[in-house]
Amino acid sequence: MSNYHPLWAPPTPPELAIGKEAAERAKALGAKSARERDFITAVNAYYGQSDTLDHRTRALAYEKAMERVASSYRPPRKKRARPPLVGSTPRPPLVGSTPNNLRLVD
């Protein structure tokens, strides 16, 4: 995924070719665990159809696949000894109010 840089422009055709080759190689090698298999599936959600789908569609497919990975392998929360005092932990400031920013806070 080092050829995928979501903060800048979409990957160039040579970067897509390198990423697609790496994703296909990972899929061919197989995974040792279910978690590893799910990561490979997520990467292939982006690179798998790079010749037919546009960047936005592939990026959304990758985001959804990574959401499934994150929700499947979320570490258990540590139990607190006592509930925190109300208002003692301020929320971080939001930059805008997009759904992704709001999801990061909760």
Residue frames as qw, qx, qy, qz and C-alpha x, y, z in Angstrom:
[[0.000, 0.884, 0.467, 0.000, 0.00, 0.00, 0.00],
 [0.394, -0.547, 0.072, 0.735, 3.00, 2.31, -0.10],
 [0.205, 0.142, 0.545, 0.800, 2.00, 3.18, -3.68],
 [0.177, -0.725, -0.589, -0.309, -1.38, 4.43, -2.46],
 [0.263, -0.098, -0.317, 0.906, -1.19, 7.95, -1.06],
 [0.027, -0.704, -0.701, -0.105, -4.72, 9.10, -0.17],
 [0.200, -0.755, -0.217, 0.585, -3.64, 12.59, 0.91],
 [0.050, -0.481, 0.412, 0.773, -2.36, 13.59, -2.50],
 [0.584, 0.361, -0.368, -0.626, -3.28, 12.78, -6.08],
 [0.965, 0.020, 0.176, -0.195, -4.37, 9.25, -7.04],
 [0.639, -0.350, 0.573, 0.375, -1.57, 6.81, -7.85],
 [0.314, 0.600, -0.468, -0.568, -0.02, 7.14, -11.29],
 [0.908, 0.241, -0.205, -0.276, -0.37, 4.27, -13.78],
 [0.537, 0.400, -0.697, 0.257, 3.13, 2.94, -12.96],
 [0.210, -0.291, 0.677, -0.642, 2.31, 3.06, -9.22],
 [0.810, 0.034, 0.157, -0.564, -0.99, 1.25, -9.87],
 [0.814, 0.333, -0.467, -0.090, 0.84, -1.44, -11.83],
 [0.263, 0.374, -0.761, 0.459, 3.35, -1.97, -9.00],
 [0.444, -0.167, 0.532, -0.701, 0.57, -2.04, -6.39],
 [0.865, 0.143, -0.071, -0.475, -1.57, -4.43, -8.43],
 [0.677, 0.356, -0.638, 0.091, 1.37, -6.78, -8.93],
 [0.038, 0.299, -0.750, 0.589, 2.13, -6.77, -5.21],
 [0.638, -0.055, 0.337, -0.691, -1.54, -7.35, -4.32],
 [0.878, 0.229, -0.292, -0.303, -1.76, -10.28, -6.75],
 [0.481, 0.374, -0.736, 0.295, 1.47, -11.75, -5.37],
 [0.250, -0.240, 0.651, -0.676, 0.16, -11.49, -1.80],
 [0.801, 0.063, 0.117, -0.583, -3.08, -13.19, -2.83],
 [0.803, 0.327, -0.488, -0.097, -1.17, -15.98, -4.60],
 [0.244, 0.377, -0.770, 0.453, 1.11, -16.57, -1.61],
 [0.607, -0.490, -0.611, -0.138, -1.87, -16.92, 0.68],
 [0.261, -0.693, 0.282, -0.609, -2.25, -15.88, 4.28],
 [0.354, 0.107, -0.858, 0.357, -1.17, -17.57, 7.49],
 [0.024, 0.329, 0.713, -0.619, -4.08, -16.17, 9.48],
 [0.156, 0.736, 0.651, 0.102, -7.61, -14.89, 8.95],
 [0.127, -0.873, -0.087, 0.462, -6.48, -11.37, 9.86],
 [0.272, -0.409, 0.552, 0.674, -3.72, -11.43, 7.24],
 [0.257, 0.362, 0.807, 0.391, -6.20, -12.77, 4.66],
 [0.056, 0.858, 0.491, -0.143, -8.58, -9.91, 5.45],
 [0.169, -0.754, 0.196, 0.604, -5.82, -7.33, 4.95],
 [0.272, -0.114, 0.734, 0.612, -4.91, -8.90, 1.60],
 [0.182, 0.617, 0.748, 0.163, -8.58, -8.80, 0.61],
 [0.038, -0.891, -0.226, 0.393, -8.74, -5.10, 1.53],
 [0.213, -0.542, 0.459, 0.671, -5.67, -4.30, -0.56],
 [0.226, 0.153, 0.826, 0.493, -7.16, -6.20, -3.48],
 [0.156, 0.777, 0.581, -0.185, -10.37, -4.19, -3.10],
 [0.023, 0.850, -0.111, -0.514, -8.32, -1.19, -4.21],
 [0.051, -0.546, 0.664, 0.508, -5.89, -2.69, -6.72],
 [0.531, 0.143, 0.835, 0.025, -7.95, -5.63, -8.01],
 [0.451, 0.674, 0.559, 0.172, -9.93, -3.72, -10.61],
 [0.222, -0.658, 0.069, 0.717, -7.64, -0.76, -11.15],
 [0.184, -0.042, 0.638, 0.747, -7.92, -1.13, -14.91],
 [0.087, -0.499, -0.738, -0.446, -11.74, -0.83, -14.95],
 [0.317, -0.817, -0.475, 0.082, -12.82, 1.23, -11.91],
 [0.171, 0.806, -0.113, 0.555, -12.01, 4.84, -11.11],
 [0.314, 0.279, -0.615, 0.667, -9.91, 5.93, -8.13],
 [0.415, -0.294, 0.285, -0.813, -12.85, 7.12, -5.99],
 [0.886, -0.102, -0.213, -0.400, -14.77, 3.86, -6.35],
 [0.774, 0.139, -0.547, 0.286, -11.70, 1.79, -5.49],
 [0.112, 0.343, -0.515, 0.777, -10.81, 4.06, -2.55],
 [0.628, -0.279, 0.152, -0.710, -14.32, 3.66, -1.10],
 [0.925, -0.015, -0.352, -0.139, -14.13, -0.13, -1.54],
 [0.561, 0.249, -0.580, 0.535, -10.77, -0.13, 0.27],
 [0.208, -0.367, 0.383, -0.822, -12.19, 2.05, 3.07],
 [0.820, -0.213, -0.038, -0.530, -15.14, -0.32, 3.58],
 [0.877, 0.092, -0.457, 0.120, -12.85, -3.36, 3.57],
 [0.347, 0.305, -0.557, 0.691, -10.55, -1.76, 6.14],
 [0.494, -0.366, 0.215, -0.759, -13.57, -0.88, 8.31],
 [0.933, -0.127, -0.233, -0.245, -14.46, -4.59, 8.32],
 [0.696, 0.210, -0.523, 0.444, -10.88, -5.48, 9.30],
 [0.015, 0.389, -0.432, 0.814, -10.83, -2.87, 12.07],
 [0.670, -0.313, 0.117, -0.663, -14.17, -3.97, 13.50],
 [0.932, -0.009, -0.350, -0.096, -13.26, -7.66, 13.33],
 [0.764, 0.044, -0.401, 0.503, -9.95, -7.32, 15.13],
 [0.166, -0.780, 0.126, -0.590, -10.60, -4.51, 17.57],
 [0.377, 0.114, -0.769, 0.503, -8.72, -5.12, 20.82],
 [0.423, -0.668, -0.613, 0.003, -10.89, -5.39, 23.91],
 [0.070, -0.788, 0.107, -0.602, -11.29, -2.19, 25.90],
 [0.374, 0.056, -0.713, 0.591, -9.62, -2.05, 29.27],
 [0.407, -0.735, -0.531, -0.109, -12.01, -1.76, 32.17],
 [0.060, 0.627, -0.262, 0.731, -11.68, 1.37, 34.25],
 [0.303, -0.125, -0.775, 0.541, -11.35, 1.16, 37.99],
 [0.075, 0.608, 0.537, -0.580, -13.86, 3.99, 38.37],
 [0.401, 0.753, 0.445, 0.271, -15.85, 6.12, 35.96],
 [0.398, 0.154, -0.018, 0.904, -14.17, 9.36, 34.92],
 [0.017, 0.557, 0.401, -0.727, -15.42, 12.64, 36.26],
 [0.426, 0.758, 0.484, 0.102, -17.85, 14.36, 33.95],
 [0.242, 0.966, -0.019, 0.091, -16.05, 16.86, 31.78],
 [0.559, -0.690, 0.371, 0.272, -12.59, 15.82, 32.97],
 [0.547, -0.090, 0.631, 0.542, -11.49, 14.59, 29.56],
 [0.359, 0.658, -0.019, -0.662, -12.03, 17.16, 26.84],
 [0.806, 0.418, 0.403, 0.117, -12.67, 15.97, 23.32],
 [0.453, -0.183, 0.360, 0.795, -10.07, 16.86, 20.71],
 [0.310, 0.585, 0.023, -0.749, -11.04, 19.77, 18.47],
 [0.685, 0.407, 0.590, 0.127, -12.64, 18.82, 15.18],
 [0.058, -0.351, 0.423, 0.834, -11.47, 20.11, 11.86],
 [0.440, -0.014, -0.543, -0.715, -14.76, 20.40, 10.04],
 [0.613, -0.074, 0.567, -0.545, -17.63, 18.11, 10.79],
 [0.593, 0.272, -0.638, -0.410, -17.28, 15.36, 8.21],
 [0.927, -0.247, -0.090, -0.267, -18.46, 11.88, 9.18],
 [0.810, 0.195, -0.408, 0.374, -14.86, 10.59, 9.23],
 [0.123, 0.464, -0.436, 0.761, -13.79, 13.28, 11.71],
 [0.640, -0.402, 0.166, -0.633, -16.76, 12.59, 13.94],
 [0.960, -0.050, -0.267, -0.070, -16.07, 8.85, 13.80],
 [0.569, 0.360, -0.508, 0.537, -12.51, 9.42, 15.03],
 [0.205, -0.489, 0.379, -0.759, -13.74, 11.16, 18.19],
 [0.811, -0.281, 0.094, -0.505, -16.14, 8.47, 19.38]]
